[in-house]
Amino acid sequence: MSTSQKLRELLARPEIIVIPGVYDCLSAKLVEQAGFDVAATSGFGIAASTLGLPDYGFLTATEMLYSVGRIAQSINIPLIADCDTGYGNALNVMRTVKDAVQIGLAGIILEDQEWPKKCGHFEGKRVIHMNEHAGKIRAAVEARGDSSLVIIARTDARAPLGLEEAIRRGQAYMNAGADMLFVEAPQSVAELQTIAAAFPNIPLVANIVEGGKTPAISPAELQNLGFKIVFFPLTALMAVTEVMSACFRHLKEQETTNNLPNLMSFQDFQELMKVPQYLQIERQYQN
């Protein structure tokens, strides 16, 4: 069974799916080890970890697909990838989708921002015409063929054009054939309720960015509203950044790693990387 088929099976279950954000193979392996059913990448995390730049459209399609392809290959659970705007018009979207299928992604997110796009919780976003993005969604549906790739249509219209326009766009994108709808950055519980009421039979995505625009209500509350997926896209990235910063400050100030908190043992890290298994395999082929 493909990972996209696994994802569709999970989406058919009644409970909401909690999905942590990952930004490299190591973080993805930790998500899998922790017992999550699905992982997801964000443009924010990939841009920060691979380029050291903000989510301002600096990543090219090649860079993004290379990164998420390696992540998908490093785990056995489905991976949903943020593919930004699809990196161009409908023709570019078709190529992006075909590449996504080839590298083993379970699902992709396609948004209606103008390029260069920005993080959904940044200021100054602009969106393309609704009909243009609906055409890109139709192109994505055609390009995936019989692969079962889950296509998540995202609209960023809430910030520049208001919630009513975001809902209108969401309806158009679902009519174009998207599997799920992601209205980015609603700004209150009331707005989350309005979105859920507008799409009672549509699998909806919520996106919780700590310190972002959307209130951080619990997955149980989101499920009660009618949401199917909740992403926590930046939680791990922010946590790791804080821990690494503290680690480097400690080393700089103390010039030793003695008494350094939150340090995984070398043995445990070898186990995570399956060093004993690779050692055993290596020995099988030695003379």
RAVENTA-V336256 format. One record per residue. SS is DSSP state (a for helix, b for strand, c for the rest). OMEGA is omega in radians with two decimals (none if undefined). D_CENTER is the distance of its C-alpha to the mean C-alpha in Angstrom with 1 decimal. Layout:
<<SS | OMEGA | D_CENTER> <SS | OMEGA | D_CENTER>>
This chain:
<<c | 3.13 | 21.6> <c | 3.12 | 18.5> <a | 3.09 | 15.1> <a | 3.06 | 14.4> <a | 3.06 | 17.6> <a | 3.14 | 16.6> <a | 3.13 | 13.6> <a | 3.07 | 16.1> <a | 3.12 | 18.5> <a | -3.14 | 16.3> <a | 3.14 | 15.7> <c | 3.12 | 19.5> <c | -3.06 | 20.1> <c | -3.03 | 21.2> <c | 3.08 | 19.2> <c | -3.14 | 15.9> <b | 3.08 | 12.9> <b | -3.00 | 11.6> <b | 3.08 | 8.2> <b | 3.04 | 8.0> <b | 3.08 | 5.7> <b | -3.08 | 7.4> <c | 3.06 | 9.0> <c | -3.08 | 11.8> <a | -3.12 | 13.7> <a | 3.14 | 15.4> <a | 3.11 | 12.7> <a | 3.12 | 11.3> <a | 3.11 | 15.0> <a | 3.07 | 15.5> <a | 3.12 | 12.9> <a | -3.14 | 14.7> <a | -3.12 | 18.0> <a | 3.06 | 17.4> <c | 3.08 | 17.3> <c | -3.10 | 13.9> <c | -3.06 | 13.6> <b | 2.99 | 9.9> <b | 3.13 | 7.2> <b | 3.04 | 3.5> <b | 3.04 | 3.5> <c | 3.05 | 4.3> <a | 3.11 | 7.6> <a | -3.09 | 9.3> <a | -3.14 | 9.0> <a | 3.14 | 9.9> <a | -3.12 | 12.6> <a | -3.02 | 14.0> <a | -3.09 | 14.3> <a | -3.10 | 15.6> <a | -3.02 | 17.5> <c | -3.09 | 18.2> <c | 3.11 | 17.5> <c | -3.13 | 15.8> <c | -3.08 | 13.1> <c | 3.11 | 16.1> <c | -3.14 | 15.6> <c | -3.10 | 17.1> <c | 3.01 | 14.9> <c | 3.09 | 16.5> <a | -3.13 | 15.3> <a | 3.14 | 17.1> <a | -3.13 | 15.5> <a | -3.09 | 11.9> <a | 3.08 | 12.8> <a | -3.12 | 15.0> <a | -3.07 | 12.6> <a | 3.08 | 9.9> <a | 3.09 | 13.1> <a | 3.13 | 14.6> <a | -3.14 | 11.8> <a | -3.12 | 12.0> <a | -3.07 | 15.7> <a | -3.08 | 15.9> <c | 3.13 | 14.9> <c | 3.09 | 16.2> <c | 3.14 | 13.6> <b | 3.08 | 11.2> <b | 3.00 | 8.0> <b | -3.09 | 5.5> <b | 2.98 | 4.9> <b | 3.13 | 4.9> <c | 3.02 | 8.7> <c | -3.10 | 10.1> <c | -3.00 | 13.4> <c | 3.00 | 14.1> <c | 3.05 | 16.3> <c | -3.13 | 19.4> <c | -3.08 | 21.3> <a | 3.13 | 21.3> <a | 3.10 | 22.7> <a | 3.10 | 20.0> <a | -3.13 | 17.4> <a | 3.11 | 19.4> <a | 3.12 | 19.4> <a | -3.13 | 15.7> <a | 3.12 | 15.4> <a | 3.07 | 18.2> <a | 3.13 | 16.8> <a | 3.10 | 13.5> <a | -3.08 | 15.9> <a | -3.09 | 18.1> <c | 2.98 | 15.7> <c | 3.07 | 14.7> <c | 3.11 | 11.2> <c | -3.13 | 11.1> <b | 3.09 | 9.2> <b | 3.06 | 8.0> <b | 3.11 | 7.6> <b | -3.03 | 10.8> <b | -3.05 | 12.2> <c | 3.07 | 15.8> <b | 2.91 | 16.3> <c | 3.06 | 19.1> <c | 0.04 | 18.6> <c | -3.12 | 18.3> <c | 3.09 | 15.4> <c | 2.99 | 14.6> <c | -3.08 | 12.1> <c | -3.14 | 12.2> <c | 3.01 | 14.3> <c | 3.05 | 16.7> <c | 2.99 | 20.0> <c | 3.13 | 21.4> <c | 3.03 | 18.9> <c | -3.08 | 20.6> <b | 3.08 | 19.8> <c | 3.12 | 21.4> <c | -3.10 | 23.8> <a | -3.08 | 22.6> <a | 3.11 | 24.5> <a | -3.14 | 23.0> <a | 3.06 | 19.4> <a | 3.08 | 20.8> <a | 3.10 | 22.4> <a | 3.07 | 19.2> <a | 3.10 | 17.7> <a | 3.12 | 21.1> <a | 3.13 | 20.9> <a | 3.13 | 17.5> <a | 3.12 | 19.1> <a | -3.05 | 22.1> <a | -3.11 | 20.6> <a | 3.12 | 18.7> <c | -3.12 | 22.2> <c | -3.00 | 22.6> <c | -3.09 | 19.5> <c | 3.09 | 17.8> <c | 3.14 | 14.4> <b | -3.11 | 12.6> <b | -3.13 | 12.3> <b | 3.11 | 10.5> <b | 3.14 | 12.6> <b | 3.00 | 11.7> <b | 3.08 | 14.7> <c | -3.03 | 15.2> <a | -3.09 | 18.9> <a | -3.06 | 19.4> <a | -3.06 | 20.2> <a | -2.98 | 22.5> <a | 3.10 | 24.0> <c | -3.06 | 23.7> <a | -3.13 | 22.4> <a | 3.11 | 24.9> <a | 3.10 | 23.8> <a | 3.12 | 20.1> <a | 3.10 | 21.3> <a | 3.10 | 23.6> <a | 3.11 | 20.9> <a | 3.11 | 18.7> <a | 3.12 | 21.8> <a | -3.10 | 22.4> <a | 3.06 | 18.9> <a | 3.08 | 19.4> <a | 3.13 | 22.9> <c | 3.04 | 21.7> <c | 3.11 | 20.1> <c | 3.13 | 16.4> <c | -3.09 | 15.5> <b | -3.13 | 13.5> <b | -3.10 | 13.7> <b | 3.02 | 11.4> <b | -3.01 | 14.0> <c | 2.95 | 12.5> <c | 2.89 | 14.5> <c | -2.89 | 17.4> <c | 3.11 | 19.9> <c | 3.05 | 21.7> <a | 3.11 | 22.0> <a | 3.11 | 24.4> <a | 3.04 | 21.9> <a | 3.11 | 19.5> <a | 3.14 | 22.7> <a | 3.11 | 23.6> <a | -3.13 | 20.3> <a | -3.13 | 20.7> <a | -3.13 | 24.4> <a | -3.09 | 23.8> <c | -3.01 | 21.7> <c | -3.08 | 23.4> <c | -3.09 | 22.6> <c | 3.04 | 19.2> <c | -3.03 | 16.0> <b | 3.14 | 14.3> <b | 2.94 | 10.9> <b | -3.04 | 11.4> <b | -3.07 | 9.4> <c | 3.08 | 11.5> <c | -3.12 | 11.9> <c | -3.07 | 15.1> <c | 3.13 | 17.6> <c | -3.00 | 15.8> <c | -3.08 | 17.3> <c | -3.14 | 16.3> <c | -3.06 | 18.5> <c | 3.07 | 17.2> <c | -3.00 | 18.8> <c | 3.03 | 18.4> <a | 3.13 | 16.6> <a | 3.10 | 20.1> <a | 3.11 | 20.9> <a | 3.10 | 17.9> <a | 3.12 | 18.9> <a | 3.09 | 22.4> <a | 3.14 | 21.4> <c | 3.13 | 19.9> <b | -3.06 | 16.1> <b | -3.12 | 14.6> <b | 2.95 | 11.0> <b | 3.07 | 10.2> <b | 2.90 | 7.1> <b | -2.86 | 8.5> <c | -2.99 | 6.1> <c | -3.03 | 9.3> <a | -3.11 | 11.8> <a | 3.14 | 12.3> <a | 3.14 | 12.4> <a | 3.13 | 15.0> <a | -3.13 | 16.9> <a | 3.12 | 17.3> <a | 3.11 | 18.3> <a | -3.13 | 20.9> <a | 3.12 | 22.2> <a | 3.11 | 22.6> <a | 3.12 | 24.3> <a | 3.12 | 26.7> <a | -3.09 | 27.3> <a | 3.07 | 28.3> <a | 3.13 | 30.4> <a | -3.12 | 32.2> <a | 3.14 | 32.9> <a | -3.07 | 34.2> <a | -3.05 | 36.4> <a | -3.08 | 37.6> <c | 3.07 | 37.6> <c | 3.05 | 36.8> <c | 3.05 | 34.1> <c | 3.10 | 36.5> <c | 3.09 | 35.3> <c | -3.11 | 31.7> <c | 3.01 | 29.6> <c | -3.13 | 26.3> <c | 3.08 | 27.0> <c | 3.12 | 26.1> <c | 3.11 | 29.1> <a | 3.13 | 29.5> <a | 3.14 | 30.4> <a | 3.13 | 27.2> <a | 3.07 | 25.1> <a | 3.11 | 27.2> <a | 3.12 | 26.6> <a | -3.14 | 22.8> <c | 3.10 | 23.2> <c | 3.12 | 25.7> <a | 3.13 | 28.5> <a | 3.13 | 31.3> <a | 3.13 | 30.1> <a | 3.08 | 30.0> <a | 3.13 | 33.4> <a | 3.11 | 34.8> <a | -3.14 | 33.7> <a | -3.12 | 35.2> <a | 3.13 | 38.4> <a | -3.05 | 38.7> <c | 3.07 | 39.1> <c | -3.13 | 41.4> <c | none | 45.1>>
